[in-house]
Amino acid sequence: MSFFTKRFGKKNASPVRSEDLGSGSNVDVKEKDFVAIKASGADLTPGDELETAAQLKAIKKKHEWDPNFSEDLVDGIEEATEHHDIGGEVRLVDEIVENSPYPEVRGAVRNYDEDVPVDTVRAWVLGLLLTTIASGLNALFALRQPAITITSLTVQLVAYPLGVGWYHAMPERKFRLFGKSFTLNNGPFNMKEHTIIVVMANVNVAGGVAYATDTLTAQRGFYGQNFGWGFNILLCITTQMIGYGLAGIFRRVLVWPAAMIWPTTLINTALFYSLHDQSKTDPAKCNGWRISRYKYFFIVFACSFCWYWFPGFIAPFLSVFAFAVWIRPNNVVVNQLFGGWTGVSLLPITFDWTQISAYAYSPLIPPWHAISNTMIGVVIFWWITTIGIHYTNTWYGDYLPISDSQAYDNTGNLYNVTNILTPNFTLSLDAYKAYSPLFLSTTFALTYGLSFAAIAAVIVQTALFHGGDLWKRVRYIRTDNEDVHLRMMQKYKDVPQWWYATMFIIMIGISLGVCLGYPTNMHWWAFFISIIISVVWFVPIGLIQGMTSIQLGLNVFTEFVTGYIQPGRPVAMMLFKTYGYITMAQGLYFTQDLKLGQYMKIPWRSMFMAQTIATLWACIVQVAVLEWALGGAIVDVCTEHQVNKFNCPNGRVFFNASVIWGLIGPQRIFSPGSIYANLQWFWMAGALAPVLFYALARAFPRGPFRYLSAPLIFGGSHSIPPATPLNYLTWGIVGYVFNKYIRNKYRGWWMRFNYITSAGLDTGLAVCTIIIILTVNLTNTAMPSWWGVSVANNNMDNLDTAVKVPNPNPSATGRFFGPTVW
């Protein structure tokens, strides 16, 4: 048996605890100030040194293109191996293998397991209860604008007092049922039970609602189609479960490796430890701070909750602090350049955590390299390129807003899709030619080009930077002992691969029946193309999300493809998008939860049962809520002026997209001779950029080029519009402060409190938002009347009227701008 295997390969070996290793750090600690532990190397032979050096070199090679692997660790490996420093080599191996090589993981995840009950009555009852409540409320209020969203962190926070209350209220005596004994009270509420509850609720809460419900809302609320309960439930279940099957099939490359950090899960793990471990902080490890994470979390939570009342209700000018717009509220150029709602925000200032975290989520989560790549894209494309295109009138920018997510006709009015629809919801070509081509704002058009580039870039980047490593992971993952958390999970029975594969195949069959057994107008071969798209991009996009927390979308790509292969079929377009994009997106949420289970040491089969049963149940709950709401319980639901604002914003977006891409089709928008034909060049740009970055990284291996990511540069800011540069630039600024400056200068504080800060800000905002909607919006309570409200509302930026050449007679028919023939 080799030295490395003897030291780290034991199946149930107990590693050195992170507390003993000093996962916090002193004021001046750096990655290269390696922690001294027991092994000094004095008792090791030259053969052991050679083997240890070989293992370190293999680790360095494996992480060659890992942007999260510290350069200080690389320096340490090179120095120790070159000088044959056996003591230094062993310390490095211990640091990398006995704990995570990533400081963000060391600070938020314990490197030891605890044997406590997991599948308890308490966990399953509370899990299903909160799944029912959160899924139902999210499904109902997703029909409303603004929506109430019960987030994962909200469920996690609510579950804690419920679990503790259960412990104090329920009897401890044992019961017998069908020959099995059980108890209602297994002792104190523990973190593993808490994790199971969050994972169960998160099967739908992670994305707000099951995305298939948007398709159903568009069908019921806008197309007037109702295929019945069977179709609705099966559509919801299959789109969720196909994604879960993919998550399980690809878990060995997206979940098991240490490099797949999945930063978003660290918020959950940090909050688990804060709630369940209320011990004080060691000031020697955290830059002098003594406060417990439990107390710190609730201080941040309270501050976030109280503060949001100002930008969210009392003083909305704090939300978009565009003082240049206040000075010149009716100047078109000023509003376009400095506006934060429909402008490009050249002076991005906000005091609203909603604006900072609304689209890219908390900036305290992604690593700095991901933030910086996204910022490069924002400056190049949303400042320089957008301004250049718009003010040269390239896409008729003089007659359109610079940034919004609406579609316009050639009179400058919103595109009226009813003008081109037949009674059977197909395209009337004569009516289209008599009406107008489709026009988009500058940023809206540009986002399609950037989406094309990102989709091409992610495939090329994965092949160049990670292709060889992916194959090695598949072949050797079961013998790879680098990740301490995976090693500790080996004592639990794994879920056989065929379980996930069988689920995937069964759901494919049911999905095919859903598409062909109902009048969806979707071809069987189109369905399989959509599944192939989801499968092909699952790992490349999952790799980026696992390392950065940023998920690239396939929505534009699937709309583009189905518009070409199934023209004139809007319902088929929605289903193609659902199975081609949504299954992948939902599958990556499941993958993220599998990583959370690995971090918290939840048995694999417990995770499988919890996710499977909760998914099936949540789908039934959400479809039932939709049936109730759309079946007449809410009067005038999905209409523009519904009295309580249940106007179905997400379903409306799906409907408009299905009409635009399913009826008009991309061939009339992007093909040669059309207005936006030049955007097709972005495919080439996306494919070539990773090749250039790879060549530069090879030529300068220790230079900054290895951190460049073409998919993030092109697609990291994919939510613009409706987001604006304000959202991403302020997100980037806050991300720099925490994940660059504080992380490097105050590493001990960052490792202990960074993710708790994010959890407190997010949960305080979420709870305050819910209360404002319930007590203010639903009761139609007016905002206070004062300068701080009027100055924020009464400007062209907020009203989306900043157009250089507006139509002087918008009610007149006939072309005002654009081509004469289309």
GICOR-V46416 format. One record per residue. SS is DSSP state (~ for helix, > for strand, _ for the rest). PHI is phi as a letter, one per 30 degrees, with the letter a starting at -180 (none if undefined). PSI is psi as a letter, one per 20 degrees, with the letter a starting at -180 (none if undefined). Layout:
ss=SS phi=PHI psi=PSI
ss=SS phi=PHI psi=PSI
This chain:
ss=_ phi=none psi=p
ss=_ phi=d psi=r
ss=~ phi=e psi=g
ss=~ phi=d psi=g
ss=~ phi=d psi=g
ss=~ phi=d psi=h
ss=~ phi=d psi=h
ss=~ phi=b psi=i
ss=_ phi=c psi=i
ss=_ phi=d psi=p
ss=_ phi=e psi=g
ss=_ phi=c psi=k
ss=_ phi=d psi=q
ss=_ phi=c psi=o
ss=_ phi=d psi=r
ss=_ phi=d psi=p
ss=_ phi=d psi=q
ss=~ phi=d psi=h
ss=~ phi=d psi=h
ss=~ phi=d psi=h
ss=~ phi=d psi=i
ss=_ phi=i psi=l
ss=_ phi=d psi=h
ss=_ phi=d psi=a
ss=> phi=a psi=r
ss=_ phi=d psi=r
ss=_ phi=e psi=g
ss=_ phi=c psi=j
ss=_ phi=d psi=q
ss=_ phi=b psi=r
ss=_ phi=e psi=h
ss=_ phi=d psi=i
ss=_ phi=d psi=m
ss=_ phi=d psi=q
ss=_ phi=d psi=p
ss=_ phi=d psi=p
ss=_ phi=b psi=a
ss=_ phi=e psi=g
ss=_ phi=d psi=o
ss=_ phi=c psi=i
ss=_ phi=j psi=i
ss=_ phi=d psi=h
ss=_ phi=c psi=j
ss=_ phi=c psi=q
ss=_ phi=c psi=r
ss=~ phi=e psi=h
ss=~ phi=d psi=h
ss=~ phi=d psi=h
ss=~ phi=d psi=g
ss=~ phi=d psi=g
ss=~ phi=d psi=g
ss=~ phi=d psi=g
ss=~ phi=d psi=g
ss=~ phi=d psi=h
ss=~ phi=d psi=g
ss=~ phi=d psi=g
ss=~ phi=d psi=h
ss=~ phi=d psi=h
ss=~ phi=d psi=g
ss=~ phi=d psi=g
ss=~ phi=d psi=g
ss=~ phi=d psi=h
ss=_ phi=c psi=k
ss=_ phi=e psi=g
ss=_ phi=c psi=k
ss=_ phi=d psi=o
ss=_ phi=d psi=i
ss=_ phi=d psi=i
ss=_ phi=d psi=o
ss=_ phi=d psi=p
ss=~ phi=d psi=h
ss=~ phi=d psi=h
ss=~ phi=d psi=g
ss=~ phi=d psi=g
ss=~ phi=d psi=g
ss=~ phi=d psi=g
ss=~ phi=d psi=g
ss=~ phi=d psi=g
ss=~ phi=d psi=g
ss=~ phi=d psi=g
ss=~ phi=d psi=h
ss=~ phi=d psi=h
ss=_ phi=c psi=j
ss=_ phi=h psi=l
ss=_ phi=d psi=n
ss=~ phi=d psi=h
ss=~ phi=d psi=g
ss=~ phi=d psi=h
ss=~ phi=d psi=g
ss=~ phi=d psi=h
ss=~ phi=d psi=h
ss=~ phi=d psi=g
ss=~ phi=d psi=g
ss=~ phi=d psi=g
ss=~ phi=d psi=g
ss=~ phi=d psi=h
ss=~ phi=c psi=h
ss=_ phi=d psi=i
ss=_ phi=b psi=r
ss=_ phi=d psi=q
ss=_ phi=d psi=i
ss=_ phi=c psi=p
ss=~ phi=d psi=h
ss=~ phi=d psi=h
ss=~ phi=d psi=g
ss=~ phi=e psi=h
ss=~ phi=d psi=i
ss=~ phi=c psi=i
ss=_ phi=b psi=p
ss=_ phi=d psi=q
ss=_ phi=c psi=k
ss=_ phi=b psi=q
ss=_ phi=c psi=q
ss=_ phi=b psi=p
ss=_ phi=d psi=n
ss=_ phi=b psi=q
ss=_ phi=d psi=q
ss=_ phi=c psi=f
ss=_ phi=d psi=m
ss=_ phi=c psi=r
ss=~ phi=e psi=g
ss=~ phi=d psi=g
ss=~ phi=d psi=g
ss=~ phi=d psi=h
ss=~ phi=d psi=g
ss=~ phi=d psi=h
ss=~ phi=d psi=g
ss=~ phi=d psi=h
ss=~ phi=d psi=g
ss=~ phi=d psi=h
ss=~ phi=d psi=g
ss=~ phi=d psi=g
ss=~ phi=d psi=g
ss=~ phi=d psi=g
ss=~ phi=d psi=g
ss=~ phi=d psi=g
ss=~ phi=d psi=g
ss=~ phi=d psi=h
ss=~ phi=d psi=g
ss=~ phi=d psi=g
ss=~ phi=d psi=i
ss=_ phi=d psi=i
ss=_ phi=d psi=i
ss=_ phi=c psi=q
ss=_ phi=b psi=o
ss=_ phi=d psi=q
ss=_ phi=d psi=q
ss=_ phi=c psi=p
ss=_ phi=b psi=p
ss=_ phi=d psi=o
ss=_ phi=d psi=r
ss=~ phi=e psi=g
ss=~ phi=d psi=h
ss=~ phi=d psi=g
ss=~ phi=d psi=g
ss=~ phi=d psi=g
ss=~ phi=d psi=g
ss=~ phi=d psi=h
ss=~ phi=d psi=h
ss=~ phi=d psi=g
ss=~ phi=d psi=h
ss=~ phi=d psi=g
ss=~ phi=d psi=g
ss=~ phi=d psi=g
ss=~ phi=d psi=h
ss=~ phi=e psi=g
ss=~ phi=e psi=g
ss=~ phi=d psi=h
ss=~ phi=c psi=h
ss=_ phi=d psi=q
ss=_ phi=d psi=q
ss=_ phi=c psi=i
ss=_ phi=d psi=q
ss=> phi=c psi=q
ss=> phi=b psi=q
ss=> phi=b psi=p
ss=> phi=b psi=p
ss=_ phi=h psi=k
ss=_ phi=i psi=i
ss=> phi=c psi=p
ss=> phi=c psi=q
ss=> phi=a psi=r
ss=> phi=b psi=q
ss=_ phi=d psi=i
ss=_ phi=b psi=o
ss=_ phi=c psi=j
ss=_ phi=j psi=a
ss=_ phi=e psi=q
ss=_ phi=d psi=p
ss=_ phi=c psi=r
ss=~ phi=d psi=h
ss=~ phi=d psi=h
ss=~ phi=d psi=g
ss=~ phi=d psi=g
ss=~ phi=d psi=g
ss=~ phi=e psi=g
ss=~ phi=d psi=g
ss=~ phi=d psi=g
ss=~ phi=d psi=g
ss=~ phi=d psi=g
ss=~ phi=d psi=h
ss=~ phi=d psi=i
ss=~ phi=d psi=h
ss=~ phi=c psi=h
ss=~ phi=d psi=h
ss=_ phi=e psi=h
ss=_ phi=c psi=j
ss=_ phi=i psi=f
ss=_ phi=b psi=r
ss=_ phi=d psi=p
ss=_ phi=e psi=h
ss=~ phi=d psi=h
ss=~ phi=d psi=h
ss=~ phi=d psi=h
ss=~ phi=d psi=g
ss=~ phi=d psi=h
ss=~ phi=d psi=g
ss=~ phi=d psi=g
ss=~ phi=d psi=g
ss=~ phi=d psi=g
ss=~ phi=d psi=h
ss=~ phi=b psi=h
ss=~ phi=d psi=i
ss=_ phi=i psi=k
ss=_ phi=c psi=p
ss=_ phi=b psi=o
ss=_ phi=d psi=i
ss=_ phi=j psi=r
ss=~ phi=e psi=g
ss=~ phi=e psi=g
ss=~ phi=d psi=g
ss=~ phi=d psi=g
ss=~ phi=d psi=g
ss=~ phi=d psi=h
ss=~ phi=d psi=g
ss=~ phi=d psi=g
ss=~ phi=d psi=g
ss=~ phi=d psi=g
ss=~ phi=d psi=h
ss=~ phi=d psi=g
ss=~ phi=d psi=h
ss=~ phi=d psi=g
ss=~ phi=d psi=h
ss=~ phi=d psi=h
ss=~ phi=e psi=g
ss=~ phi=d psi=h
ss=~ phi=d psi=g
ss=~ phi=d psi=g
ss=~ phi=d psi=h
ss=_ phi=c psi=j
ss=~ phi=d psi=h
ss=~ phi=d psi=i
ss=~ phi=c psi=i
ss=~ phi=c psi=i
ss=_ phi=c psi=g
ss=_ phi=d psi=g
ss=_ phi=d psi=q
ss=_ phi=d psi=h
ss=_ phi=d psi=h
ss=_ phi=d psi=n
ss=_ phi=d psi=h
ss=_ phi=h psi=m
ss=_ phi=e psi=h
ss=~ phi=d psi=h
ss=~ phi=d psi=h
ss=~ phi=d psi=h
ss=~ phi=d psi=g
ss=~ phi=d psi=g
ss=~ phi=d psi=g
ss=~ phi=d psi=h
ss=~ phi=d psi=h
ss=~ phi=e psi=g
ss=~ phi=d psi=h
ss=~ phi=d psi=g
ss=~ phi=d psi=h
ss=~ phi=c psi=i
ss=_ phi=b psi=o
ss=_ phi=c psi=k
ss=_ phi=d psi=q
ss=_ phi=d psi=r
ss=_ phi=d psi=q
ss=_ phi=d psi=o
ss=_ phi=d psi=h
ss=_ phi=d psi=h
ss=_ phi=c psi=i
ss=> phi=b psi=l
ss=_ phi=h psi=k
ss=_ phi=i psi=i
ss=_ phi=d psi=p
ss=_ phi=c psi=i
ss=_ phi=d psi=q
ss=_ phi=d psi=q
ss=~ phi=d psi=h
ss=~ phi=d psi=g
ss=~ phi=d psi=g
ss=~ phi=d psi=g
ss=~ phi=e psi=g
ss=~ phi=d psi=h
ss=~ phi=d psi=g
ss=~ phi=d psi=g
ss=~ phi=e psi=g
ss=~ phi=d psi=g
ss=~ phi=d psi=g
ss=~ phi=d psi=g
ss=~ phi=d psi=g
ss=~ phi=d psi=g
ss=~ phi=d psi=h
ss=~ phi=d psi=i
ss=~ phi=d psi=h
ss=~ phi=d psi=f
ss=~ phi=d psi=h
ss=~ phi=d psi=i
ss=~ phi=a psi=g
ss=~ phi=d psi=g
ss=_ phi=b psi=m
ss=~ phi=d psi=i
ss=~ phi=d psi=h
ss=~ phi=d psi=i
ss=_ phi=d psi=g
ss=_ phi=b psi=n
ss=_ phi=d psi=m
ss=_ phi=c psi=m
ss=~ phi=d psi=h
ss=~ phi=d psi=h
ss=~ phi=d psi=h
ss=~ phi=d psi=h
ss=~ phi=d psi=g
ss=_ phi=b psi=m
ss=_ phi=d psi=i
ss=_ phi=c psi=j
ss=_ phi=c psi=o
ss=~ phi=d psi=g
ss=~ phi=d psi=g
ss=~ phi=d psi=g
ss=~ phi=d psi=h
ss=~ phi=d psi=h
ss=~ phi=d psi=h
ss=~ phi=c psi=i
ss=_ phi=d psi=q
ss=_ phi=c psi=i
ss=_ phi=c psi=g
ss=_ phi=b psi=k
ss=_ phi=c psi=a
ss=_ phi=c psi=j
ss=_ phi=h psi=m
ss=_ phi=d psi=i
ss=_ phi=b psi=n
ss=_ phi=d psi=o
ss=_ phi=b psi=p
ss=_ phi=b psi=q
ss=_ phi=b psi=k
ss=_ phi=b psi=o
ss=~ phi=d psi=h
ss=~ phi=d psi=g
ss=~ phi=d psi=h
ss=~ phi=d psi=h
ss=~ phi=c psi=j
ss=_ phi=d psi=h
ss=_ phi=c psi=h
ss=_ phi=c psi=j
ss=_ phi=i psi=a
ss=_ phi=d psi=p
ss=_ phi=d psi=i
ss=_ phi=d psi=i
ss=_ phi=c psi=g
ss=_ phi=d psi=q
ss=_ phi=d psi=r
ss=~ phi=d psi=h
ss=~ phi=d psi=h
ss=~ phi=d psi=g
ss=~ phi=d psi=g
ss=~ phi=d psi=h
ss=~ phi=d psi=g
ss=~ phi=d psi=g
ss=~ phi=d psi=h
ss=~ phi=e psi=g
ss=~ phi=d psi=g
ss=~ phi=d psi=g
ss=~ phi=d psi=g
ss=~ phi=d psi=g
ss=~ phi=c psi=g
ss=~ phi=c psi=i
ss=~ phi=c psi=f
ss=~ phi=d psi=g
ss=~ phi=d psi=g
ss=~ phi=d psi=g
ss=~ phi=d psi=g
ss=~ phi=d psi=g
ss=~ phi=d psi=g
ss=~ phi=d psi=g
ss=_ phi=d psi=j
ss=_ phi=c psi=j
ss=_ phi=h psi=k
ss=_ phi=d psi=g
ss=_ phi=c psi=l
ss=_ phi=h psi=k
ss=~ phi=d psi=h
ss=~ phi=d psi=h
ss=~ phi=c psi=j
ss=_ phi=b psi=q
ss=_ phi=d psi=q
ss=_ phi=d psi=h
ss=_ phi=a psi=o
ss=_ phi=a psi=r
ss=_ phi=c psi=k
ss=_ phi=c psi=q
ss=> phi=c psi=p
ss=> phi=b psi=q
ss=_ phi=c psi=a
ss=_ phi=d psi=j
ss=_ phi=c psi=i
ss=_ phi=i psi=j
ss=_ phi=d psi=r
ss=> phi=d psi=q
ss=_ phi=d psi=p
ss=_ phi=c psi=n
ss=~ phi=d psi=h
ss=~ phi=d psi=h
ss=~ phi=d psi=i
ss=~ phi=c psi=j
ss=> phi=c psi=q
ss=_ phi=d psi=r
ss=_ phi=e psi=h
ss=_ phi=c psi=j
ss=_ phi=i psi=l
ss=_ phi=c psi=r
ss=> phi=d psi=p
ss=_ phi=c psi=o
ss=~ phi=d psi=h
ss=~ phi=d psi=g
ss=~ phi=d psi=h
ss=~ phi=d psi=g
ss=~ phi=d psi=h
ss=~ phi=d psi=h
ss=~ phi=c psi=e
ss=_ phi=a psi=q
ss=_ phi=d psi=r
ss=_ phi=c psi=p
ss=> phi=b psi=q
ss=> phi=b psi=q
ss=_ phi=d psi=r
ss=~ phi=d psi=g
ss=~ phi=d psi=h
ss=~ phi=d psi=g
ss=~ phi=d psi=g
ss=~ phi=d psi=h
ss=~ phi=d psi=h
ss=~ phi=d psi=g
ss=~ phi=d psi=g
ss=~ phi=d psi=h
ss=~ phi=d psi=g
ss=~ phi=e psi=g
ss=~ phi=d psi=g
ss=~ phi=d psi=g
ss=~ phi=d psi=g
ss=~ phi=d psi=g
ss=~ phi=d psi=h
ss=~ phi=d psi=h
ss=~ phi=d psi=g
ss=~ phi=d psi=g
ss=~ phi=d psi=g
ss=~ phi=d psi=g
ss=~ phi=d psi=g
ss=~ phi=d psi=g
ss=~ phi=c psi=h
ss=~ phi=b psi=i
ss=~ phi=e psi=g
ss=~ phi=d psi=h
ss=~ phi=d psi=h
ss=~ phi=d psi=g
ss=~ phi=d psi=g
ss=~ phi=d psi=h
ss=~ phi=d psi=g
ss=~ phi=d psi=h
ss=~ phi=d psi=h
ss=~ phi=c psi=j
ss=~ phi=d psi=h
ss=~ phi=d psi=i
ss=~ phi=c psi=j
ss=_ phi=d psi=o
ss=_ phi=c psi=j
ss=_ phi=d psi=g
ss=_ phi=d psi=o
ss=~ phi=d psi=h
ss=~ phi=d psi=h
ss=~ phi=d psi=h
ss=~ phi=d psi=g
ss=~ phi=d psi=h
ss=~ phi=d psi=i
ss=_ phi=d psi=i
ss=_ phi=d psi=i
ss=_ phi=c psi=q
ss=_ phi=d psi=p
ss=_ phi=d psi=q
ss=_ phi=d psi=p
ss=_ phi=e psi=q
ss=~ phi=e psi=h
ss=~ phi=d psi=i
ss=~ phi=d psi=g
ss=~ phi=d psi=g
ss=~ phi=d psi=g
ss=~ phi=d psi=g
ss=~ phi=e psi=g
ss=~ phi=d psi=g
ss=~ phi=d psi=g
ss=~ phi=d psi=g
ss=~ phi=d psi=h
ss=~ phi=d psi=g
ss=~ phi=d psi=g
ss=~ phi=d psi=g
ss=~ phi=d psi=g
ss=~ phi=d psi=h
ss=~ phi=d psi=h
ss=~ phi=d psi=g
ss=~ phi=d psi=h
ss=~ phi=c psi=h
ss=~ phi=d psi=i
ss=_ phi=b psi=q
ss=_ phi=d psi=m
ss=_ phi=c psi=i
ss=_ phi=i psi=k
ss=_ phi=c psi=p
ss=_ phi=d psi=q
ss=~ phi=d psi=h
ss=~ phi=d psi=h
ss=~ phi=d psi=h
ss=~ phi=d psi=g
ss=~ phi=d psi=h
ss=~ phi=d psi=g
ss=~ phi=d psi=g
ss=~ phi=d psi=g
ss=~ phi=d psi=g
ss=~ phi=e psi=g
ss=~ phi=d psi=g
ss=~ phi=d psi=g
ss=~ phi=d psi=g
ss=~ phi=c psi=i
ss=~ phi=d psi=g
ss=~ phi=d psi=g
ss=~ phi=e psi=g
ss=~ phi=d psi=h
ss=~ phi=d psi=h
ss=~ phi=d psi=g
ss=~ phi=d psi=g
ss=~ phi=d psi=h
ss=~ phi=d psi=h
ss=~ phi=c psi=h
ss=~ phi=b psi=i
ss=_ phi=i psi=j
ss=_ phi=c psi=p
ss=_ phi=c psi=p
ss=_ phi=d psi=q
ss=_ phi=c psi=q
ss=_ phi=c psi=j
ss=~ phi=d psi=g
ss=~ phi=d psi=g
ss=~ phi=d psi=g
ss=~ phi=d psi=h
ss=~ phi=d psi=g
ss=~ phi=d psi=g
ss=~ phi=d psi=g
ss=~ phi=d psi=h
ss=~ phi=d psi=h
ss=~ phi=d psi=g
ss=~ phi=d psi=h
ss=_ phi=b psi=m
ss=_ phi=d psi=q
ss=_ phi=i psi=j
ss=_ phi=b psi=n
ss=~ phi=d psi=h
ss=~ phi=d psi=g
ss=~ phi=d psi=h
ss=~ phi=d psi=g
ss=~ phi=d psi=g
ss=~ phi=d psi=h
ss=~ phi=e psi=g
ss=~ phi=d psi=h
ss=~ phi=d psi=g
ss=~ phi=d psi=h
ss=~ phi=d psi=h
ss=~ phi=c psi=g
ss=~ phi=d psi=h
ss=~ phi=d psi=h
ss=~ phi=d psi=g
ss=~ phi=d psi=g
ss=~ phi=d psi=h
ss=~ phi=d psi=h
ss=~ phi=d psi=h
ss=~ phi=d psi=g
ss=~ phi=d psi=g
ss=~ phi=d psi=g
ss=~ phi=e psi=g
ss=~ phi=d psi=h
ss=~ phi=d psi=h
ss=~ phi=d psi=h
ss=~ phi=e psi=g
ss=~ phi=d psi=h
ss=~ phi=d psi=g
ss=~ phi=d psi=h
ss=_ phi=c psi=j
ss=_ phi=i psi=l
ss=_ phi=d psi=p
ss=_ phi=e psi=p
ss=~ phi=e psi=g
ss=~ phi=d psi=h
ss=~ phi=d psi=g
ss=~ phi=d psi=g
ss=~ phi=d psi=g
ss=~ phi=d psi=g
ss=~ phi=d psi=g
ss=~ phi=d psi=g
ss=~ phi=d psi=g
ss=~ phi=d psi=g
ss=~ phi=d psi=h
ss=~ phi=d psi=g
ss=~ phi=e psi=g
ss=~ phi=d psi=g
ss=~ phi=d psi=h
ss=~ phi=d psi=g
ss=~ phi=d psi=g
ss=~ phi=d psi=g
ss=~ phi=d psi=h
ss=~ phi=d psi=h
ss=~ phi=d psi=g
ss=~ phi=d psi=g
ss=~ phi=d psi=g
ss=~ phi=e psi=g
ss=~ phi=d psi=g
ss=~ phi=d psi=g
ss=~ phi=d psi=i
ss=~ phi=d psi=j
ss=~ phi=k psi=i
ss=~ phi=d psi=h
ss=_ phi=c psi=o
ss=_ phi=d psi=p
ss=_ phi=i psi=k
ss=_ phi=d psi=q
ss=_ phi=i psi=j
ss=_ phi=c psi=q
ss=_ phi=e psi=h
ss=_ phi=c psi=k
ss=_ phi=e psi=p
ss=_ phi=d psi=h
ss=_ phi=c psi=j
ss=_ phi=i psi=k
ss=_ phi=d psi=m
ss=_ phi=c psi=j
ss=_ phi=h psi=m
ss=~ phi=d psi=g
ss=~ phi=d psi=g
ss=~ phi=d psi=h
ss=~ phi=d psi=h
ss=~ phi=d psi=g
ss=~ phi=d psi=g
ss=~ phi=d psi=g
ss=~ phi=d psi=g
ss=~ phi=d psi=h
ss=~ phi=d psi=h
ss=~ phi=d psi=g
ss=~ phi=d psi=g
ss=~ phi=d psi=h
ss=~ phi=d psi=h
ss=~ phi=c psi=f
ss=~ phi=d psi=g
ss=_ phi=i psi=q
ss=~ phi=d psi=h
ss=~ phi=d psi=h
ss=~ phi=c psi=i
ss=_ phi=c psi=h
ss=_ phi=c psi=i
ss=_ phi=d psi=r
ss=_ phi=e psi=p
ss=_ phi=j psi=i
ss=_ phi=d psi=r
ss=_ phi=d psi=g
ss=_ phi=c psi=k
ss=~ phi=d psi=h
ss=~ phi=d psi=i
ss=~ phi=d psi=i
ss=~ phi=d psi=h
ss=~ phi=d psi=i
ss=~ phi=d psi=h
ss=~ phi=e psi=g
ss=~ phi=d psi=g
ss=~ phi=e psi=g
ss=~ phi=d psi=h
ss=~ phi=d psi=h
ss=~ phi=d psi=h
ss=~ phi=e psi=g
ss=~ phi=d psi=h
ss=~ phi=d psi=g
ss=~ phi=d psi=g
ss=~ phi=d psi=h
ss=~ phi=d psi=g
ss=~ phi=d psi=g
ss=~ phi=d psi=g
ss=~ phi=d psi=h
ss=~ phi=d psi=h
ss=~ phi=d psi=h
ss=_ phi=b psi=m
ss=_ phi=d psi=h
ss=_ phi=c psi=j
ss=_ phi=d psi=r
ss=~ phi=d psi=i
ss=~ phi=d psi=h
ss=~ phi=d psi=i
ss=~ phi=c psi=i
ss=_ phi=d psi=p
ss=_ phi=b psi=o
ss=~ phi=d psi=g
ss=~ phi=e psi=h
ss=~ phi=d psi=h
ss=~ phi=d psi=g
ss=~ phi=d psi=h
ss=~ phi=c psi=i
ss=_ phi=d psi=h
ss=_ phi=c psi=l
ss=_ phi=d psi=i
ss=_ phi=d psi=j
ss=> phi=d psi=p
ss=_ phi=d psi=r
ss=_ phi=d psi=i
ss=> phi=d psi=r
ss=_ phi=b psi=r
ss=~ phi=e psi=h
ss=~ phi=e psi=g
ss=~ phi=d psi=g
ss=~ phi=d psi=h
ss=~ phi=d psi=g
ss=~ phi=d psi=h
ss=~ phi=e psi=g
ss=~ phi=d psi=h
ss=~ phi=d psi=g
ss=~ phi=d psi=h
ss=~ phi=d psi=h
ss=~ phi=d psi=g
ss=~ phi=e psi=g
ss=~ phi=d psi=g
ss=~ phi=c psi=j
ss=~ phi=b psi=f
ss=~ phi=d psi=g
ss=~ phi=d psi=h
ss=~ phi=e psi=h
ss=~ phi=d psi=h
ss=~ phi=c psi=h
ss=_ phi=b psi=m
ss=~ phi=e psi=g
ss=~ phi=d psi=g
ss=~ phi=d psi=g
ss=~ phi=d psi=g
ss=~ phi=d psi=h
ss=~ phi=c psi=h
ss=~ phi=c psi=i
ss=~ phi=d psi=g
ss=~ phi=d psi=h
ss=~ phi=d psi=h
ss=~ phi=e psi=g
ss=~ phi=d psi=g
ss=~ phi=d psi=g
ss=~ phi=d psi=g
ss=~ phi=d psi=g
ss=~ phi=d psi=g
ss=~ phi=d psi=h
ss=~ phi=d psi=g
ss=~ phi=d psi=g
ss=~ phi=d psi=g
ss=~ phi=d psi=g
ss=~ phi=d psi=g
ss=~ phi=d psi=g
ss=~ phi=d psi=g
ss=~ phi=d psi=g
ss=~ phi=d psi=g
ss=~ phi=d psi=g
ss=~ phi=d psi=h
ss=~ phi=c psi=h
ss=~ phi=c psi=g
ss=~ phi=d psi=g
ss=_ phi=d psi=h
ss=_ phi=c psi=j
ss=_ phi=h psi=k
ss=_ phi=d psi=p
ss=_ phi=d psi=q
ss=_ phi=d psi=q
ss=_ phi=d psi=q
ss=_ phi=c psi=o
ss=_ phi=a psi=r
ss=~ phi=e psi=g
ss=~ phi=d psi=i
ss=~ phi=c psi=g
ss=~ phi=d psi=h
ss=~ phi=d psi=h
ss=~ phi=d psi=h
ss=~ phi=c psi=h
ss=_ phi=c psi=m
ss=_ phi=a psi=r
ss=~ phi=d psi=h
ss=~ phi=d psi=g
ss=~ phi=d psi=h
ss=~ phi=d psi=i
ss=_ phi=h psi=l
ss=_ phi=b psi=j
ss=_ phi=d psi=n
ss=_ phi=b psi=p
ss=_ phi=d psi=g
ss=_ phi=b psi=n
ss=_ phi=d psi=q
ss=_ phi=d psi=p
ss=_ phi=d psi=h
ss=_ phi=b psi=m
ss=_ phi=d psi=i
ss=_ phi=d psi=i
ss=_ phi=d psi=q
ss=_ phi=d psi=r
ss=_ phi=j psi=r
ss=_ phi=d psi=p
ss=_ phi=c psi=h
ss=_ phi=a psi=r
ss=_ phi=j psi=a
ss=_ phi=d psi=q
ss=_ phi=d psi=h
ss=_ phi=b psi=p
ss=_ phi=b psi=none
